[in-house]
């Protein structure tokens, strides 16, 4: 996506990576021109269930999108390292594998865990968005069972 397209679509941010390269780009959208816009966008998204819950503080809301995008960056690094270690599948399958691992860890801790009730609407759209949303939840002070499972996954992987 070109930057001009990003601005027209009002996209908050995105990460572009190349499957067989260490190169990644984090592109920030118009929302990052104003602190107040960043804060209000995430407040509204959380109220609508489009973003994961966090501590309710403006400084946390302001970094939510960057934290979410960092989750994408991290998952790309994890995928590349898995490929170097012999993982044979494509990145979309790796994203699905991560989603399954997080859900399984959450259910191991709490067998009655309902992942669909814990993930944001945005996190339900794609496995990669699931990872990034749960990552943000795990890092921003109010992790639910999925966020705690993410912490376990990252610790087990040496991250």
N, C-alpha and C positions, 0 to 999 in steps of 0.2 A: 504494500500500500504506500503510495506517495504521500509526502507530508501534506500537500495541498488537499488530497482526498481525506486524510485524517481530520483536517480542520473542518472541511465541509460536513463530514459525518458526525462531528462532535464526539469522536472517540476520545476516551480519557488517555489511553496509552496502549502500546502494544510492544511485544518482543518479536523480533525476527531472528531466526537462527537457521543455520544450514546443517542438515542432518549429518553430513560427513566432515564437518569443520568445527573448530573451536570458536569460530567467530559468531558473535551475537550482537544485535542492536536493540537498545531500549529507546523507543520513540515516545516522547511526551506530547500530549495534545494541548489544546487551548485552555483546558481546565487549570493548567499549571501556571497561567499568567496571573492568577489571583488566589491568595490564601483563602479568602472568604468563599470563593467558588469551590475550591477543593473541599473545604469543610462542609459546606451546605450540600454538595453533590453526594457525599458519602452519608451524611445524616439522612437525606431523603431516600437513598438506596437502602439503607438499613431499615428504615421505617416500612419500606415497600417489600422487604425480604429479598432484595436484589444483591445485597452484600452481607457478609457474615457479621455476627455481633462482635463488638470490641468494648473496651472501656469507653465510656461516653465522655470524651474530652476532645476539645478542638485539635490539640496537637496530635492526637491519635488519628482522628478523622483525616487530618491533613496528610498523613503519611500512608494511609490505607492503600491507595492505588499503587504507589511505589512498592509497598510491601507485597501486594498481590503480584505485580510484575516481577519482582525479585523471585517469587515462587516459580514463575515460568523459567527464569534464567537458571535457577537451581535445578529444576527438573530436566532442562536441556543438558546441564552438566552431568547429572546422574545418568541420563540416557547415554551420553557419549562414553562415560566411564564403564557402563554396562556393556556397550558395544566393544570397547577395548578389552573387556574381560570375557568376551565370547558370546554375548547376547546376540541372538540371530534375528529377532523380529524387528519390525519397523517402529518408529516413534509412537504412532497412535496405539499400537499394542502395548508398548511400554507404559504409556499413560494409563491405559486400562488396568495393567498389572499393578501400578501404584495405587490406583483407586481401590482395587480389590484388597490390596495389602492393608491400606488404611482402615477400610471397613472391617476387615477380619480382626485387626488389632483392637478396634473399638468394641467389637462384639465379644472378643475374648475377655476384655475388662468388664464389660456389661452385656451379658447375653440378650437383654431386652432392648438394647440400643436400636433406634430406628434412624438410620442414616438419612433417609428422605426428609425426616422432620428436622434434621440438624444442619443440612446443607442449604445454602442460599439458592434462590431461583437461578442465578447466573452459574453457580457451580453445578447445577443439574444439566446444563446445556451441552457440555463436552467434558471428557475425562481430564483434559489439560486444565480446564477452568475449575474443575473439582479440586485438583491439586493446588492451584494458585489460591483459591478461596480458603481452603483448609489451612494452607500455609499462613495466610494473613491472619486467620483466626488464632492460630497457634502462637503467633508472634506479638499480637497486640493486646495482651493482658487479660483476655477473658476466654480462654479456650474451652470449647465444649468437648464432648467425648471424641469427636473426629479430630479436633485440634490437639488433644492429648495423644491420640494415636499417631498423628503426624510427628509430634515430638519424639515418640518412641521410634518411629521409622527412621528419622534423621539421625538419632543417636546410634541406632543399630548399624546404620550405613557409614558412620564416622563423620557425619556432618554436624 
